[in-house]
Amino acid sequence: MKTLVKKSSLLADPLIHFVMLGAVVFAVYRFLNPASQAESEQVIVVDEATLVEFVQYRSKQFDAEQTVARLRGMSATALGELIDEYVAEEALYRSAQRFGLGADDYVIRRRLVQKMDFMAEGVAASEAKVDATELRRFYENNLERYFKAATVTFTHVFFSAQARGAAAAEALAIKTLAQLQQAGVTFTQAPQYGERFPYQLNYVERPQEEVADHFGEAMAKAVMALPVASQNWAGPMASSHGSHLVLVTAQQPGYQPELSDVAGAVRQDYLAKRQQERRRAFAQEIIDSYELQIDPRLSGKTSS
C-alpha cells in the first residue's frame, strides 16, 4: 500500500525525528510506568504532530509537508483557535466513548469508512501529474464524452391547446403565421405575439436534447431540420402544449473538438477516473488482508 506522505522529505525533517524519538521514549516510559486508564483518559496531549493529523483529516489533504508549513505559518490567534477546536473535539470524542455511544452505531461506522476514503483520496491527489501521452489516450478512448452536439438558435410564437383546444390553437397559429410573414417579424419582436409558454420563448445555441425535453422529440427533430432565416417563419408545429410558429436564426452542426480545445475538462475527468481507480485499489488491498467467511446458507445468493 502506498504511504500517505512523502517519505524522503519527511525523514529529513528534524521535527519528524524529534516526534519519532519522543514517541519511542514515551512508549518505553509508559511500559515501565503504567498509569491507570482513568488517568490517561484525562490527559489531552496537543503537539504539532497531533495538529498535523487533525488538519489533514479536516481538509482531506494528506501532504504532511504542506500541512506542517501551513501550521507554522499561522498567526498566534489562528493557532489558538485551531487548538481549541481540537481539544473540544477530542474531549467530546472521549466522553462519547466512555458512554458507549459509538457501539453498533451505523452512522459512526460510515464516518470511519469515509475517513479511510479520505486517506485514499489523499494518496491520489498527491500524484496529480498527468503524462501528455496518457491524457491523449484517455481522450481518444472517450471521444463521445467530448463531442459537441449540434445546436440551434430559434424563437417561437405559442398558442395553448389547454386553454382553447388543439384545433382552435392550430387555427389561430395559421392565422398568425400570415401576420408574422407580412409584418416581417424578427427574432427580437417575437415575444409581442402569442401566449405564455411554460418554458422559454427564445432558445440560443441549444442542443436537440434540450429542445426535445421542452417540445417533444418529433418537434425537436423538425426544428433542427428548418433552414436558417431572419424572417421566414415556419409552422404550425405541434407539441404536447399546443401549436408553435418557429423562426430559426442560427444552426451549429455537431463536431469533435481538438484535445487542445477541451484539455481542461479532459484532464479533470482523467484525474477523477485515476483517483477512483486508486481508491478501489486502496480498499482492495485492505480487503485482501482479511479472511472471508460466508455463511453456507447464503450459497447461491452471492458470487463471492
Secondary structure as GFF3:
##gff-version 3
##sequence-region A 1 304
A	DSSP	alpha_helix	7	11	.	.	.	ID=ss1
A	DSSP	alpha_helix	14	32	.	.	.	ID=ss2
A	DSSP	alpha_helix	37	41	.	.	.	ID=ss3
A	DSSP	alpha_helix	48	59	.	.	.	ID=ss4
A	DSSP	alpha_helix	64	72	.	.	.	ID=ss5
A	DSSP	alpha_helix	76	98	.	.	.	ID=ss6
A	DSSP	alpha_helix	106	125	.	.	.	ID=ss7
A	DSSP	alpha_helix	132	141	.	.	.	ID=ss8
A	DSSP	alpha_helix	143	146	.	.	.	ID=ss9
A	DSSP	beta_strand	151	160	.	.	.	ID=ss10
A	DSSP	alpha_helix	161	164	.	.	.	ID=ss11
A	DSSP	alpha_helix	166	183	.	.	.	ID=ss12
A	DSSP	three_ten_helix	190	192	.	.	.	ID=ss13
A	DSSP	beta_strand	202	207	.	.	.	ID=ss14
A	DSSP	alpha_helix	208	215	.	.	.	ID=ss15
A	DSSP	alpha_helix	217	225	.	.	.	ID=ss16
A	DSSP	beta_strand	234	238	.	.	.	ID=ss17
A	DSSP	beta_strand	242	252	.	.	.	ID=ss18
A	DSSP	three_ten_helix	259	261	.	.	.	ID=ss19
A	DSSP	alpha_helix	263	287	.	.	.	ID=ss20
A	DSSP	three_ten_helix	296	298	.	.	.	ID=ss21
###
